[in-house]
Amino acid sequence: MNEHYDYIVVGGGAAGCIVAKQLAKRSNANILLIEAGDNGVDDRFRIPSIENLFKTWFTDADWQIKTTPQRGLNDREITINQGKVLGGGAAINALMYVRGNKLNFEEWFRISGGDRNWSPENFEKYFKELESFNIDNLDNSFTRGNNGPISILKTPNPSFSSTAFIKGCVENGYLQGDFNGEKQNEIVDYMQLIINKNGERCSTYRAFIEGIIPKNLTIKCLSEVKRLIIKDEKCNGVVLKDNQQINADKVVLCSGALSTPKILFNSGIADPVELEKFGIQCTAENKFIGKNLSDHLRVMIAYESEIDPGNTEFLCEAALFTRSFLQESNEVDLQINFSAGVQGFVPDEFIPEKGLSNSVIFVPVLARPTSKGNISIKEMINGECLVNIDPNYLGNELDLEIYKKGVDICRKIAESMAMKEYCKTELCPGRNENVEDYLKNYASTIWHPVGTCSIGDSYKNSACSPDFKLRGINDLYIVDASVIPTLPSGNPQASIFALSMIASEVLAK
Ligand SMILES: Cc1cc2nc3c(=O)[nH]c(=O)nc-3n(C[C@H](O)[C@H](O)[C@H](O)COP(=O)(O)OP(=O)(O)OC[C@H]3O[C@@H](n4cnc5c(N)ncnc54)[C@H](O)[C@@H]3O)c2cc1C
């Protein structure tokens, strides 16, 4: 007899671990969580260090997804690393915890047509419920949570240079404060990292599942879902790569913004015209699958230091959230990350012949790109589709202008009194390099793809309804980065955690 579950959750990543656990906790339903990668229990996924990150990226724990040649980046193909392991991105990421800007949540609320699940107050409620913000003398306990499963610490043992970075920002008129508190605009502080008091990574797998698996939750690792079982516009389960079928009353896709559309294309859910071109039988029409892709960009602005900048085990020790003032909205559109020089991040061609011992790195991030891309079917091979991933990085001229402002802001901070000795010589781009060329030649993903099955208020503008249901088909839900309509002004995992809690409540009803 075929296996049968009440719910199948596809993908045990940042969202999937929360959804599977919360569904199991909130009901008597039998839940199956299916993950393509392994269980991720070894030290690489537990002990946060740059060495351990390098042991996960470009390994079997990483999907290593390649984009199409990017016109805005001088036709370079970019590899977007994505976690293939329980915990997903949260098991291999840089640990940064940023809630985002209040205006982001107001925008999502508007896009949802005023659905109360997507109200800024609902996100705030779940941020608070999720967080254990481990900081002495917490003076903002009315906005921050202190009893949740996600443990957050400010950068432990920050380097001297990251303290100087904060001082340099203050010299330039920015305020030091909690960028996850009341106000984000023009705030600088040490980065808030998702680690527990023992200094270990606190992925959603570790926070929600490891060691506390409810009896009604089964976890199946090393099993990749190929497609869904669809009959009469109802989803009845999944088919694995080895053609094993598993039935369920409801299926929740949590496979991430780059994988979820591929599973849907393989299941015949997309624009019928596109499906027909590749000989895929249409099971449900939905023209918005794969549309609306956007991602954050990063680039390195590195300096050789005159004095020892200190050491770090974190990719970002401190960050500034600011604006280019080139967009109409008042949201933060630039995030400037900073760390004491991390070996391996300055491109080889910019390292002086004598070698580089002391350096610091600013990483401006284009936080609210206006360019949108898409995921589309490329070809069919042995009955499975391959996809084109086109984030359209720097596709709009405005994004390039905003990004150039980001470089200017880094340079101003580098010139501050506090930073002078840490920023003796600009290595890259270098004062003689054309900044526009540098951005096109060196900018790359900071691994935050979202939006490929966005929610919206009508079947005329969106893949999913605000209650996470995929339009055009029954008993199929999407809860991952795909449903986020626009990128938040900051690293997205905090928002993904909150929306997973919201979706679990909706699904368990
Ligand atoms: C290197 C890196 C650094 C990052 N740094 C940060 C950071 O510091 N702060 C931050 O906020 N965000 C960061 N992010 C982004 C953040 O991790 C992601 O936004 C988040 O993990 C997305 O959550 P998700 O649940 O949508 O997808 P994921 O977490 O990617 O989970 C998807 C899961 O589904 C599984 N899956 C996919 N396809 C299938 C299939 N067909 N069958 C079965 N399973 C499947 C995957 O293996 C994966 O486990 C980073 C990401 C990366 C990759």
The ligand as a Gaussian input file, in Angstrom:
#p B3LYP/6-31G(d) Opt

LIG

0 1
 C       25.402000      31.293000       1.696000
 C       24.167000      31.974000       2.202000
 C       24.275000      33.025000       3.121000
 C       23.120000      33.651000       3.578000
 N       23.221000      34.555000       4.607000
 C       22.079000      35.006000       5.198000
 C       22.143000      35.786000       6.382000
 O       23.205000      35.996000       6.964000
 N       20.965000      36.266000       6.893000
 C       19.741000      36.030000       6.291000
 O       18.729000      36.551000       6.762000
 N       19.668000      35.264000       5.187000
 C       20.793000      34.711000       4.656000
 N       20.705000      33.888000       3.579000
 C       19.378000      33.648000       2.980000
 C       18.503000      32.698000       3.775000
 O       19.247000      31.593000       4.250000
 C       17.368000      32.252000       2.847000
 O       16.634000      33.408000       2.474000
 C       16.440000      31.259000       3.501000
 O       17.143000      30.104000       3.910000
 C       15.349000      30.861000       2.511000
 O       14.471000      30.013000       3.166000
 P       13.555000      28.977000       2.364000
 O       12.890000      28.138000       3.371000
 O       12.761000      29.730000       1.376000
 O       14.578000      28.097000       1.501000
 P       15.797000      27.203000       1.992000
 O       16.233000      27.581000       3.352000
 O       16.793000      27.266000       0.888000
 O       15.170000      25.745000       2.089000
 C       14.743000      24.994000       0.976000
 C       14.949000      23.531000       1.320000
 O       14.269000      22.725000       0.366000
 C       15.103000      21.669000      -0.046000
 N       14.682000      21.287000      -1.402000
 C       14.782000      22.015000      -2.537000
 N       14.273000      21.346000      -3.578000
 C       13.839000      20.164000      -3.083000
 C       13.207000      19.036000      -3.681000
 N       12.936000      18.999000      -4.996000
 N       12.906000      17.961000      -2.892000
 C       13.173000      17.980000      -1.537000
 N       13.779000      19.032000      -0.941000
 C       14.098000      20.119000      -1.704000
 C       16.489000      22.249000       0.016000
 O       17.490000      21.258000       0.050000
 C       16.415000      23.114000       1.265000
 O       16.753000      22.397000       2.426000
 C       21.845000      33.247000       3.079000
 C       21.737000      32.204000       2.174000
 C       22.876000      31.550000       1.745000
 C       22.729000      30.403000       0.776000

